[in-house]
Amino acid sequence: MITFEKFKKLNQHRWSDDEKQKNYAIALEVEKNYMEKFGSIKEPKLGDIVEFSDGYHVYKHASIVENVYFEDPNTRVCICENGSSHTHSGRSFQTSGGAFHGMDKASLVYVGEDENIVWTWGCHGAGADQGIYLPLKVNRWIIPYNPKEVKRSTVYFLEDGIHIQNSESCMCYAHTFISRKAFEAWAEYTGYEYQMNEDGSRAFSPQEVKQKCWTEVVSKPENGKPIKVLANGHIRDGLVTKEEFCITEWWENIYKPNQKQPAYGTPEYRKQMEEHWKYCNNPMGV
């Protein structure tokens, strides 16, 4: 049963003490109804969490939702990659988000117990800032996949350069290189792994590529290798780290008020521009 303290942490509203108690009672009623209907059934059921991959992403917190595809409920379940589930009573759900997939129940492998956060309306009914959140005790499942075969990023070999695009973000490139030589030198240095497709126009990698900065709050990585990083239009001395499925370029982000740039035409300006053109989209300077 959800404790009052845990309920308050999930719901940081400006409620009166009376409203908190009423909404907590609603949460307990929803939890009770859910357990009465679904209990601790060790088979795929509404609200359960599922981990699976579509070949490009890994969804660690997908969930079994209402059957939006009207498939056979005896053999199939509907899974939402990333959704928000509303329940009126704990006995049924309405989920927004997506995308939705129809999956065979037989493909799900039981992992253990977990919690899934759902929401319902509070003591004042539907309205702005009137939703309350509560955890439900559910099962966790996995649809087995090979993590090394997930295409977390794609490399595009185009006329204007070489571009890496992460599967998680299709709106922009994660990295751009001025030439194939620049890309290959960077990939060898950083440990970026990729597999070319048949016609040589693209490559796929189980690793994604990120840029992060260290600050007074975020610690500087201890195991990074030195590398030139293009950040905010400037070439900076940075670091690169490699994890099993991620290459991260780091740079220092410190606010420096009234920082002056070298005057145009001065030796300092020419040196800065020479460095920029050498390393812009060419981190290894080859």
Backbone as a ProteinNet text record, in pm:
[ID]
protein_1_A
[PRIMARY]
MITFEKFKKLNQHRWSDDEKQKNYAIALEVEKNYMEKFGSIKEPKLGDIVEFSDGYHVYKHASIVENVYFEDPNTRVCICENGSSHTHSGRSFQTSGGAFHGMDKASLVYVGEDENIVWTWGCHGAGADQGIYLPLKVNRWIIPYNPKEVKRSTVYFLEDGIHIQNSESCMCYAHTFISRKAFEAWAEYTGYEYQMNEDGSRAFSPQEVKQKCWTEVVSKPENGKPIKVLANGHIRDGLVTKEEFCITEWWENIYKPNQKQPAYGTPEYRKQMEEHWKYCNNPMGV
[TERTIARY]
84.3	0	87.3	51.4	126.4	116.3	229.7	230.1	194.9	152.8	115.9	238.3	355.1	477.1	515	505	538.2	437.3	311.9	208.2	237.9	281.6	311.7	431.3	530.5	647.6	610.4	513.2	468.8	377.7	322.8	223.7	261.3	345.9	393	297.1	174.8	73.7	57.5	0.3	-29.5	-167.5	-179.9	-306.8	-312.7	-434.7	-453.7	-439.4	-425.6	-413	-535.5	-652.4	-775.6	-776.9	-730.9	-725.2	-625.7	-514.3	-414.5	-474	-546.9	-606.8	-713.9	-795.4	-899.9	-838.4	-735.7	-671.8	-595.3	-538.2	-470.9	-572.1	-691.1	-796.6	-838.5	-843.3	-876.1	-769	-642.4	-531.4	-539.3	-569.4	-581.5	-696.8	-806.7	-921.1	-886.7	-815.2	-772.3	-678.9	-584	-489.4	-563.8	-660.1	-739.3	-817.9	-882.6	-961.4	-873.4	-755.1	-663.9	-620.8	-585.9	-540.2	-653.6	-775.6	-890	-915.9	-899.2	-927.4	-811.1	-688.1	-573.2	-483.5	-483.4	-407.5	-260.9	-205.4	-64.1	-53.3	-138.6	-139.1	-3.9	59.8	190.1	171.3	92.2	77.3	55.4	85.2	75.1	-63.9	-67.1	-194.6	-181.4	-294.2	-298.8	-213.3	-128.4	-43.8	96.5	120.1	252.6	356.2	480.8	592	662.2	700.3	766.5	890.9	1001.2	1122.4	1134.8	1154.7	1170.1	1243.9	1281.6	1347.9	1278	1270.5	1216.7	1328.3	1451.9	1566.3	1644.5	1581.6	1646.2	1649.3	1556.7	1548.7	1532.5	1566.4	1536.6	1438.2	1324.3	1221.5	1222.1	1273.9	1286.5	1162.7	1075.6	959.3	831.5	821.3	694.9	591.5	466.2	364.2	252.4	189.6	74.1	-48.2	-115.1	-226.7	-353.2	-458.9	-585.4	-568	-650.9	-634.9	-687.5	-602.9	-647.5	-657.9	-595.7	-599.8	-707.2	-780.7	-889.9	-840.9	-723.6	-670	-719.4	-690.8	-734.1	-669.4	-744.1	-684.6	-627.3	-661.8	-609.4	-465.8	-426.5	-293	-208.7	-272.4	-200.5	-219.3	-120.8	-132.1	-91.8	-140.5	-102.6	-2.7	111.7	218.6	243.7	250.7	279.1	424.2	499.6	640.7	659	583.5	599.6	465.9	395.2	260.3	229	114.6	62.2	-76.4	-92.9	-218.9	-306	-429.3	-528.8	-624.6	-662.4	-761.9	-868.6	-992.1	-1100.9	-1119.3	-1101.7	-1131.7	-1024.3	-925.5	-827	-863.1	-980	-1024.9	-1009.4	-991.9	-972.1	-880.6	-823.7	-726.4	-753.4	-709	-706.6	-567.3	-494.9	-353.8	-331.4	-259.5	-215.9	-65.2	-16.8	125.9	144.1	245.1	269.2	417.1	453.2	364.3	315.2	213.1	151.6	189	209.9	247.6	160.2	119	53.8	158.4	164.2	266.4	202.3	268.8	224.9	257.9	162.9	187.4	301.1	310.5	411.3	554	571.9	706.4	756.9	669.9	707.5	765.6	880	946.7	938.6	891.2	871.9	1006.3	1017.6	1141.2	1122.6	1010.8	986.4	878.1	875.5	776.8	835.4	746.9	789.9	674.3	693.1	588.1	566.9	442.3	407.9	324.3	360.7	289.8	172.8	53.2	-66.1	-126.3	-230.7	-291.7	-443.1	-506.9	-652.2	-688.3	-815.2	-857	-872.2	-842.4	-848	-985.9	-987.8	-1114.3	-1201.8	-1145.1	-1224.4	-1267.1	-1237.7	-1275.8	-1181.3	-1224.7	-1140.6	-1116.9	-993.4	-960	-810.4	-769.2	-627	-560.4	-448.7	-369.2	-447.5	-542.4	-624.2	-592.9	-496.2	-460.2	-373.4	-388.5	-303.3	-235.5	-112.9	-31.6	-9.8	-8.3	10.3	79	156.6	220.9	133.1	134.3	65.6	168.4	148.2	236.6	202.8	301.3	277.8	389.7	377.1	482.1	574.2	698.4	792.7	825.1	818.7	846.2	953.7	1012.3	1106.5	1079.8	1086.3	1086.2	1232.4	1295.4	1440.4	1489.6	1603.4	1666.9	1817.5	1894.9	2040.3	2079.4	2129.5	2163.9	2264.9	2352.9	2455.8	2400.5	2277.6	2216.4	2120.8	2104.7	2017.7	2090.1	2026	2086.3	2059.6	2143.6	2121.1	2157.5	2239.1	2271.1	2297.9	2280.6	2301.2	2400.6	2493.4	2590.2	2548.3	2532.2	2494	2615.3	2650.9	2762.3	2704.3	2705.4	2642.3	2745.9	2703.3	2794.6	2844.2	2760.2	2800.5	2875.7	2900.7	2975.3	2921.2	2976.7	2936.1	2858.1	2739.7	2653	2611.9	2618.9	2569.6	2438.9	2337.9	2207.1	2167.2	2139.7	2093.7	1949.3	1917.9	1780	1684.7	1733.4	1648.9	1607.5	1684.6	1655.4	1669.5	1556.4	1558.4	1549.8	1554.3	1537.2	1669.1	1782.5	1910.5	2021.9	2138	2253.5	2326.5	2377.5	2455.1	2598.8	2646.9	2784.1	2795.2	2879.8	2903.2	3053.5	3095.7	3237.1	3254.8	3365.5	3389.4	3423.2	3474.8	3514.9	3510.2	3518.5	3521	3648.5	3757.3	3882.8	3870.6	3804.3	3785.5	3698.1	3592.6	3504.4	3578.6	3651	3719.3	3826.2	3897.5	3998.6	3933.2	3819.5	3745.5	3692.7	3634.5	3576.5	3683.3	3800.7	3909.3	3957.3	3968.1	4018.5	3919.5	3791.8	3690.3	3637.6	3655.7	3600.9	3458.7	3418.8	3283.9	3278.3	3187.1	3175.3	3059.1	3080.3	2973.3	2984.8	2871.8	2863.2	2800.2	2872	2822.5	2706.4	2613.6	2508.9	2561.9	2480.1	2527.9	2576.5	2508.3	2548.2	2646.8	2685.6	2785.7	2737.7	2607.6	2554.7	2528.6	2515.4	2486.9	2561.5	2570.8	2625.8	2543.2	2540.9	2463.5	2556.8	2523.9	2607.9	2522	2570.4	2499.1	2522	2604	2635.2	2566.6	2523.5	2477	2588.4	2576.4	2678.9	2616.4	2682.1	2628.1	2735.4	2691.7	2778	2725.9	2816.3	2780.9	2887.8	2856.6	2955.7	2968.1	3087	3103.6	3103.9	3050.3	3032.9	3070.7	3034.3	3056.2	2967.7	2860	2766	2793.9	2821.4	2848.4	2999	3042.8	3185.5	3251.1	3375.5	3457.1	3485.5	3466.8	3492.9	3640.4	3665.6	3802.5	3874.7	3800.1	3862.4	3857	3844.5	3830.8	3963.9	3957.1	4072.6	4061.2	4171.9	4164.8	4118.4	4035.4	3984.7	3939.5	3941.5	3889.7	3738.8	3664.5	3518.2	3466.6	3371.9	3303.7	3180.5	3183.4	3072.8	3041.2	2914.7	2869.7	2951.7	2987.3	3057.3	3206.2	3261.1	3403	3468.2	3594.8	3672.3	3725.6	3698.7	3739.6	3820.7	3906.5	3976.2	3880	3845.6	3748.4	3800.1	3708.5	3738.5	3634.8	3670.6	3575.7	3579.7	3462.2	3451.7	3372.6	3400.9	3332.1	3269.2	3140.1	3068.8	3028.4	2967.1	2936.8	2851.2	2752.5	2660.8	2652.2	2757.8	2753.4	2893.9	2911.9	3031.7	2991.6	3061.3	3025.6	3144.3	3123.7	3223.1	3187.7	3287.9	3268.4	3345.9	3292.6	3364.5	3324.9	3414.3	3391.6	3303	3200.7	3107.7	3110.8	3187.3	3198.8	3163	3073.7	3030.5	3143.7	3184.4	3290.3	3236.6	3188.9	3130.6	3235	3188.8	3273.6	3399.3	3386.5	3501.2	3526.1	3646.8	3679.4	3735.5	3692.7	3745	3860.3	3955.8	4068.7	4018.9	4083.2	4045	4075.8	3990.3	4005.7	4141.8	4210.5	4337.6	4459	4440.5	4554.6	4608.3	4733.9	4788.5	4703.1	4646.7	4561.3	4436.3	4379.3	4260.2	4292.3	4406.2	4444.5	4469.4	4530.5	4555.8	4424.6	4328.6	4197.7	4125.8	4129.9	4062.9	4131.7	4263.9	4336	4296.5	4283.7	4242.2	4098.9	4013.8	3873.7	3861.7	3929.1	3916.8	3986.4	4085.2	4152.4	4064.6	3994.1	3921.7	3769.5	3716.3	3571.1	3523.1	3438.6	3389.1	3503.3	3615.7	3734.6	3809.5	3752.5	3805.9	3951.4	3995.8	4132.8	4230.3	4178.9	4264.8	4341.5	4281.8	4353.1	4327
-120	0	124.3	223	346.3	422.1	468.9	545.3	690.4	759.5	900.7	984.5	951.4	1025.5	1009.9	888.6	865.8	936.3	935.9	1003.7	1153.5	1214.2	1358	1389.7	1301.1	1324.6	1320.1	1233.9	1224.9	1339.9	1408	1512.7	1640	1721	1844.9	1959.8	1949.6	2053.1	2140.5	2256.7	2345.6	2312.3	2192.7	2148.9	2182.1	2201.5	2211	2071.4	2064.3	1934.2	1847.4	1910.6	1837	1781	1862.1	1815.8	1701.8	1709.6	1602.2	1470.6	1475.2	1353.3	1297.4	1385.1	1339	1275.8	1339.2	1286.3	1157.4	1148.6	1025	910.4	940.3	838.6	791.9	885.2	849.3	757.1	789	706.5	565.6	554.6	423.1	343.1	411.3	342.4	290	370.5	326.8	206.9	215	104.7	-23	-9.8	-124.4	-187	-104.5	-156	-227.2	-171.1	-234.1	-371.8	-380.6	-508.1	-609.7	-563	-655	-713.6	-631.1	-679.2	-757.7	-708.4	-769.7	-847.5	-807.5	-878.9	-895.6	-1008.8	-1037.9	-1143.6	-1131.8	-1227.9	-1224.9	-1341.1	-1349.4	-1381	-1298.2	-1302.5	-1159.3	-1129.1	-990.2	-931.8	-816.7	-753.1	-602	-535.3	-390.2	-323.3	-230.2	-157.1	-212	-335.5	-395.1	-319.7	-324.1	-258.9	-359.6	-313	-399.5	-329	-401.7	-353.7	-424.1	-346.4	-406.6	-309.8	-356.3	-272.5	-288	-177.2	-182.2	-187.2	-207.6	-214	-83.9	27.7	158.6	223.6	186.5	239.6	122.9	150.2	57.2	126.3	66	120.9	39.5	99.1	27.7	42	137.3	160.2	172.1	90.9	83.1	13.2	22.5	-38.9	-101.1	-201.2	-265.4	-177.4	-138.5	-44.9	-107.6	-28.6	-76.4	-119.9	-211.5	-275.3	-183.9	-87.6	9.3	-51.9	-167.1	-230	-338.9	-361.3	-459.1	-597.3	-634.4	-765.7	-867.6	-994.3	-1102.8	-1087.5	-1055.8	-1033.8	-1160.3	-1274.4	-1399.9	-1426.5	-1372.2	-1400.2	-1275.2	-1156.9	-1034.8	-928	-839.1	-722.9	-598.7	-484.6	-356.9	-289	-248	-187.9	-45.2	48.6	189.1	219.4	273.3	304.2	403.5	511.4	619	689.6	656.3	710.9	754.1	817.2	857.8	797.2	714.2	640.5	702.5	736	786.8	673.7	667.5	569.7	639.9	599.7	658.4	584.7	453.8	374.7	273.1	255.4	150.2	22.2	20.6	-100.3	-88.9	33.9	55.2	175.9	187.4	293	358.4	483.6	554.7	615.8	578.3	616.3	711	818.9	909.9	894.1	926	908.6	822.1	740.2	651.1	620.5	554.5	484.7	354	294.1	173	54	-59.8	-181.5	-297.9	-381.3	-506.3	-615.7	-686.6	-788.6	-920.1	-1029.9	-1161	-1176.4	-1223.9	-1248.5	-1348.2	-1443.6	-1549	-1495.1	-1374.4	-1319.1	-1251.7	-1230.7	-1161.8	-1259.5	-1221.4	-1302.8	-1229.7	-1299.8	-1238.5	-1206.4	-1083	-1039.6	-1031.4	-974.3	-957.8	-854.2	-799.5	-697.8	-558.1	-459.5	-321.4	-229.4	-99.6	-1.4	79.2	111.9	196.9	313.5	434.5	554.5	583.8	595.6	633.6	757.1	812.7	929.2	923.2	998.2	1010.1	1149.6	1186.2	1317.3	1316.4	1429.7	1441.2	1475.2	1527.6	1548	1656.5	1743.3	1849	1812.6	1690.7	1648.2	1702	1693.8	1734.9	1885.3	1924	2065.5	2085.4	2209.4	2242	2210.9	2138.7	2105.4	2022.8	1942.2	1860.6	1711.8	1674.6	1533.7	1489.4	1364.6	1307.4	1182.7	1159.5	1049.4	945.6	820	711.9	593.9	516.1	398.2	274.3	188.9	61.3	-51.1	-153.3	-270.1	-355.9	-370.6	-440	-540.6	-612.7	-702.7	-630	-674.8	-626.2	-742.1	-712.9	-811.5	-760.2	-850	-811.3	-895.1	-830.5	-902.5	-910.7	-1027.5	-1038.1	-975.1	-907	-843.7	-841.3	-821.9	-812.4	-664.8	-612.7	-469.9	-424.9	-515.2	-477.7	-465.6	-510.8	-500.9	-383.2	-306.5	-188.8	-76.1	-19	88.1	222.6	255.4	377.2	503.7	490.5	606.6	560.8	655.1	629.5	731.6	685.1	772.8	790.4	914.8	945	1002.5	939.7	985.6	1067.1	1198.6	1288.6	1378.5	1448.8	1535.5	1651.8	1700.7	1815.2	1775.2	1645.7	1600.6	1470.2	1429.3	1306.3	1347.1	1291	1330.6	1209.1	1223.2	1120.2	1169.3	1083.5	1117.4	1008.4	1048.8	954.1	914.2	788.5	742	810.6	852.5	917.7	1057.8	1120.4	1257	1267.7	1266.3	1270.3	1413.4	1514.6	1652.8	1721.6	1667.4	1732.5	1628.3	1667.5	1578.8	1586.7	1472.7	1467.7	1508.4	1488.6	1525.8	1538.2	1628.1	1648.5	1653.8	1596.7	1593.7	1648.3	1718	1782.6	1683.6	1565.2	1466.1	1326.8	1228.7	1089.9	1062.8	1124	1107.5	1160	1274.4	1332.3	1242.2	1186.8	1097.1	970.7	908.2	782.9	801.6	915.6	943.1	960.3	1031.4	1050.7	918.5	835.6	707.5	615.3	612.9	527.3	575.2	705.8	763.2	744.3	764.7	760.1	620	527.2	393.1	379.7	470.2	463.8	347.7	254.5	134.7	150.4	107.4	120.1	10.6	-17.9	-120.6	-58.6	-63.8	-4.6	-86.1	-17.1	-88.9	-132.7	-199.8	-262.9	-162.8	-49.6	44.9	150.7	146.3	238.6	379.4	402	536.8	567	463	479.9	375.1	401.2	303.8	311.2	202.2	196.8	162.2	217.2	194.8	161	70.4	43.7	153.4	253.6	362.8	491.6	570.7	704.7	804.1	924.7	1027.6	1148.2	1193.9	1305.7	1410.2	1531.6	1638.3	1685.3	1695.7	1744.4	1842.1	1918.9	2009.8	1986.4	2010.2	2004.8	2147.7	2162.2	2294	2282.9	2383.7	2377.6	2272.2	2235.4	2135.4	1997.6	1990.6	1863.6	1839.9	1727.7	1700.1	1672.6	1710.2	1681.3	1531.6	1465.9	1321.5	1291.5	1186.3	1154	1068.5	996.1	900.4	946	1076.9	1127.2	1141.2	1127.9	1151.1	1290.6	1363.6	1501.1	1503.1	1602.1	1616.5	1760	1807	1939	1928.2	2019.1	2015.9	2149.4	2141.7	2261.7	2283.9	2391.2	2419.1	2567.6	2599.6	2740	2821.9	2758	2828.5	2843.9	2788.1	2802.2	2664.9	2657.4	2535.9	2537.9	2432.4	2425.6	2298.7	2304.8	2185.2	2105.6	1987.8	1905.9	1766.5	1680.3	1540.9	1453.4	1329.4	1233.9	1107.8	1055.4	932.3	829	704.2	594.5	502.5	480.8	377.5	270.2	164.3	53.4	97.5	182.9	222.7	374.4	445	591.6	650.6	741.9	824.4	966.2	1024.1	1157.2	1251.2	1365	1471.4	1574.9	1611.1	1701.9	1831.4	1940.3	2067.1	2145.6	2235	2313.5	2432.8	2450.1	2561.7	2648.7	2754.2	2846.9	2986.9	3051.3	3186.4	3285.7	3356.4	3456.8	3590.4	3674.9	3803.7	3896.1	3974	4074.8	4014.9	3891.4	3827.9	3893.4	3939.8	4009	3913.2	3931.4	3853.4	3929.8	3857.1	3925.1	4018.6	4130.2	4227.6	4173	4208.8	4161.1	4201.2	4103	4130.3	4114.3	4100.9	4085.6	3943.5	3920.9	3784.8	3688	3737.1	3651.1	3609.6	3704.4	3673.2	3570.4	3589.3	3494.7	3355.5	3349.5	3220.7	3151.2	3228.3	3172.3	3120.1	3194.5	3152.7	3032.3	3027.5	2912	2785.1	2795.1	2679.8	2640.5	2742.1	2713.7	2636.7	2685.5	2619.4	2484.1	2464	2334.3	2228.8	2267.5	2168.3	2172.4	2270.5	2276.5	2155.2	2072.7	1948	1854.1	1869.8	1786.6	1775.6	1706.3	1707.5	1663.6	1577.2	1527.6	1613.2	1711.8	1801.6	1734.9	1633.6	1561.4	1625.4
0	0	0	-79.7	-86	46.5	95.8	220	192.7	297	282.7	244.5	300.2	269.4	122.4	71.5	-69.3	-159.3	-121.2	-198.7	-207.4	-95.8	-95.5	-185.5	-190.3	-275.8	-423.6	-457.5	-596.3	-636.4	-539.3	-566.8	-492	-555.7	-493.9	-526.1	-474.9	-498.2	-373.7	-395.6	-282.8	-227.7	-179.4	-122.7	26.7	75.3	219.8	280.3	411.3	477.5	451.2	448	421.5	279.4	181.1	42.3	26.2	95.9	90	137.9	247.8	302.9	209.5	150.7	58.7	-66.8	-120.8	-241.3	-211.8	-93.5	-53.2	-44.5	6.8	15.1	-123.7	-220.5	-359.2	-415.8	-389.2	-438	-379.4	-251.3	-188.2	-248.7	-281.9	-341.4	-480.2	-560	-693.2	-680.7	-588.5	-567.5	-526.6	-438.1	-390.7	-505.5	-586.8	-698.9	-801.4	-825.9	-921.8	-872.4	-745.6	-690.8	-685.9	-661.9	-660.4	-798.2	-902.6	-1038.2	-1096.4	-1074.9	-1140.6	-1044.7	-916.8	-816.2	-853.3	-815.2	-843.7	-952.9	-1054.7	-1165.1	-1236	-1248.3	-1315.2	-1463.1	-1527.8	-1672.7	-1719.4	-1845.2	-1891.4	-1867.7	-1800.9	-1768.4	-1780.1	-1779.6	-1793	-1685.6	-1728.8	-1635.3	-1620.7	-1664.6	-1651.6	-1734.4	-1690.1	-1759.2	-1849.3	-1968.2	-2066.2	-2119.2	-2124.3	-2190.5	-2324.7	-2431.1	-2563.5	-2655	-2771.5	-2870.7	-3004.6	-3078.7	-3214.3	-3318.6	-3271.6	-3360.7	-3367	-3325	-3327.1	-3188.2	-3103.8	-2968.4	-2871.3	-2745.2	-2636.7	-2543.3	-2522.6	-2434	-2305.6	-2200.1	-2072.9	-1985.1	-2019.4	-1933.6	-2016.2	-2121.4	-2194.6	-2105.8	-2142	-2056.2	-2138.7	-2079.1	-2140.9	-2115.3	-2223.1	-2212	-2271.6	-2272.3	-2326.5	-2472.2	-2516.9	-2648.3	-2758.8	-2800	-2901.2	-3039.8	-3062.1	-3194	-3204.7	-3095.4	-3094.4	-3138.4	-3088.2	-3120.5	-3018.9	-3045.6	-2958.9	-2821.4	-2717	-2584.7	-2522.1	-2577	-2522	-2565.8	-2680.5	-2733.6	-2757.7	-2756.5	-2791	-2682.8	-2671.8	-2583.7	-2661.7	-2617.3	-2677.4	-2584.4	-2640.3	-2561.4	-2610.5	-2516.6	-2548.2	-2511.9	-2608.4	-2585.8	-2470.7	-2476.6	-2378	-2362.3	-2257.7	-2243.5	-2101.8	-2087.9	-1958.1	-1943.3	-1840.6	-1824.5	-1716.8	-1756.9	-1663.4	-1629.3	-1502.2	-1460.1	-1377.3	-1397.4	-1319.5	-1188	-1192.9	-1074.3	-1039.4	-1128.9	-1108.3	-1179.9	-1246	-1316.3	-1468.2	-1517.9	-1661.5	-1679.8	-1801.1	-1826.7	-1960.9	-1973	-2100.4	-2112.3	-2216.6	-2228.7	-2345.2	-2318.9	-2424.2	-2440.7	-2560.4	-2587.9	-2711.1	-2710.7	-2823.6	-2835.2	-2939.4	-3032	-2968.5	-3033.2	-2981.5	-3069.8	-3006.3	-3077.6	-3029.8	-3123	-3087.7	-3078.8	-2965.5	-2941.6	-2898.2	-2933.3	-2886.9	-2738.8	-2661.1	-2519.1	-2498.8	-2590.2	-2576.4	-2585.9	-2642	-2657.6	-2530.3	-2432.7	-2310.3	-2207.9	-2150.5	-2048.9	-1915.3	-1813.1	-1681.1	-1616	-1561.1	-1494.9	-1344	-1300	-1157.2	-1133.1	-1013.1	-977.6	-995	-1016.6	-1034.7	-997.9	-1017.1	-995.2	-1121.5	-1149.8	-1263.6	-1211.7	-1253.4	-1208.2	-1301.2	-1244.8	-1320.1	-1252.2	-1312.1	-1250.3	-1259.4	-1171.9	-1172	-1122	-1132.3	-1084.8	-933.4	-870.4	-725.9	-672.6	-551.6	-480.8	-542.2	-626.3	-689.3	-831.2	-874.2	-1007.6	-1113.8	-1240.2	-1352.3	-1351	-1379.6	-1383.3	-1384.3	-1405.2	-1410.1	-1276.4	-1281.4	-1163.4	-1060.9	-1109.2	-1018.5	-1027.5	-1110.9	-1121.4	-1005	-965	-860.3	-915.9	-870.3	-921.1	-812.1	-854	-758	-826.6	-750.2	-806.7	-789.9	-889.4	-880.6	-885.6	-806	-806.8	-928.8	-1018.9	-1145.2	-1170.5	-1281	-1325.9	-1422.5	-1429.6	-1531.9	-1624.9	-1756.4	-1860.1	-1953.5	-2027	-2131.3	-2255.1	-2371	-2498.8	-2539.8	-2532.5	-2550.9	-2681	-2671.9	-2787.8	-2761.9	-2867.2	-2855.5	-2851.5	-2739	-2729.5	-2833.8	-2877.1	-2974.1	-3115.8	-3137.5	-3269.8	-3281.9	-3173.8	-3177.8	-3251.3	-3351.9	-3432.8	-3364.4	-3267	-3189.5	-3266.3	-3369.2	-3453.3	-3595.5	-3688.8	-3831.3	-3885.1	-3968.7	-4033.7	-4179.4	-4222.8	-4361	-4434.8	-4545.8	-4628.2	-4744.1	-4728.8	-4824.2	-4890.9	-4995	-5068.3	-4982.9	-4891.3	-4809.5	-4683.2	-4663.3	-4547.4	-4492	-4380.9	-4312.1	-4187.6	-4171.3	-4060.8	-3977.9	-3845.2	-3753	-3693.5	-3698.6	-3642.1	-3542.9	-3419.3	-3319	-3345.8	-3320.5	-3339.4	-3243.1	-3126.2	-3026.6	-3070.4	-3160	-3201.9	-3352.3	-3422.6	-3568.6	-3621.7	-3534.5	-3576.9	-3612.1	-3565.6	-3591.8	-3589.9	-3640.8	-3642.2	-3508.6	-3464.4	-3340.8	-3365.5	-3488.5	-3523	-3674.8	-3720.3	-3862.9	-3888.3	-4000.5	-4036.3	-4177.5	-4197.6	-4325.7	-4436.1	-4397.8	-4497.4	-4436.5	-4524	-4477.7	-4397.3	-4438.8	-4367.2	-4224.6	-4208	-4074.9	-3988	-4047.8	-3973.6	-3930.4	-4021.7	-3990.9	-3883.6	-3886.8	-3784.8	-3647.7	-3645.7	-3519.9	-3467.8	-3555.1	-3513.9	-3455.1	-3518.3	-3468.1	-3331.2	-3313.9	-3188.6	-3073.6	-3102.3	-2996	-2968.7	-3062.8	-3046.4	-3096	-3186	-3244.1	-3344.1	-3321.7	-3404.1	-3501.4	-3625.2	-3724	-3829	-3890	-3993.7	-4117.9	-4230.6	-4354.3	-4411.5	-4479.5	-4551.4	-4688	-4764.2	-4887.3	-4991.2	-5008.3	-5113.8	-5065.1	-4937.5	-4886.2	-4859.3	-4866.7	-4845	-4698	-4618.1	-4475.9	-4394.3	-4266.1	-4172.1	-4044.6	-3971	-3846.8	-3731	-3613.9	-3496.2	-3375.2	-3288.7	-3163.3	-3059	-3094.2	-3001.4	-3046.2	-2949.9	-2979.8	-2949.9	-3001.6	-2985.5	-2915.1	-2808.1	-2730.9	-2705.3	-2677.4	-2629	-2494.3	-2398.7	-2265.8	-2219.3	-2117.2	-2061.6	-1911.5	-1860.4	-1715.6	-1662	-1543.2	-1481.4	-1333.9	-1258.4	-1114.1	-1049.6	-1119.6	-1066.4	-1124.1	-1255.2	-1322.6	-1325.8	-1271.2	-1257.4	-1392.1	-1402.7	-1519.7	-1524	-1639.5	-1646.2	-1620.1	-1543.9	-1504.7	-1608.8	-1689.2	-1781.6	-1926.5	-1949.9	-2086.5	-2159.2	-2291.7	-2377.8	-2437.6	-2451.4	-2504.9	-2649.9	-2682.5	-2818.4	-2839.2	-2963	-2995.5	-3016.2	-2953.5	-2958.1	-3011.2	-3105	-3153.5	-3066.9	-2987	-2895.3	-2898.5	-2922.4	-2928.9	-3029	-3140.1	-3246.1	-3225.7	-3117.6	-3088.3	-3076.2	-3114.8	-3094.5	-2952.3	-2878.9	-2738.7	-2714.3	-2613.2	-2567.9	-2481.5	-2527.8	-2456.2	-2427.7	-2390.4	-2360.7	-2429	-2456.4	-2511	-2426	-2393.6	-2315.5	-2394.2	-2366.8	-2434.5	-2331.7	-2346.7	-2273.4	-2374.5	-2326.9	-2416.9	-2534.3	-2508.7	-2615.2	-2631.3	-2594	-2605	-2614.6	-2710.1	-2720.9	-2680.3	-2581.4	-2532.9	-2543.3	-2609.5	-2613.7	-2506.7	-2426.4	-2314	-2336.1	-2284.2	-2283.4	-2159.2	-2119.6	-1998	-2028	-1948.5	-1965.9	-1840.6	-1847.4	-1734.6	-1783.4	-1713	-1748.9	-1722	-1825.8	-1813.7	-1864.1	-1773.8	-1816.4	-1877.4	-1976.5	-2041	-2103.9	-2152	-2216.4	-2352.1	-2376.7	-2499.4	-2603	-2727.6	-2838.4	-2904	-2961.7	-3028.1	-3138	-3152	-3253.9	-3393	-3487.8	-3625.5	-3681.8	-3745	-3810.6	-3722.4	-3591.3	-3501.3	-3508.4	-3463.7	-3462.9	-3381.4	-3270.3	-3187.7	-3263.3	-3340.7	-3420.4	-3528.1	-3598.7	-3704.8	-3647.2	-3528.8	-3465.1	-3430.7	-3378.2	-3343.8	-3467.1	-3576.4	-3699.2	-3763	-3757	-3810.7	-3736.7	-3603.9	-3524.1	-3557.8	-3577.9	-3609.7	-3741.1	-3845.9	-3975.3	-3978.6	-3891.3	-3886.3	-3821.2	-3712.9	-3634	-3651.9	-3723.4	-3741.3	-3821.5	-3760.4	-3820.9	-3859.3	-3790	-3813.2	-3680.5	-3581.7	-3445.7	-3433.2	-3524.6	-3516.8	-3596.2	-3670.7	-3746.1	-3858.2	-3921.7	-4028.5	-4165
[MASK]
++++++++++++++++++++++++++++++++++++++++++++++++++++++++++++++++++++++++++++++++++++++++++++++++++++++++++++++++++++++++++++++++++++++++++++++++++++++++++++++++++++++++++++++++++++++++++++++++++++++++++++++++++++++++++++++++++++++++++++++++++++++++++++++++++++++++++++++++++++++++++++++

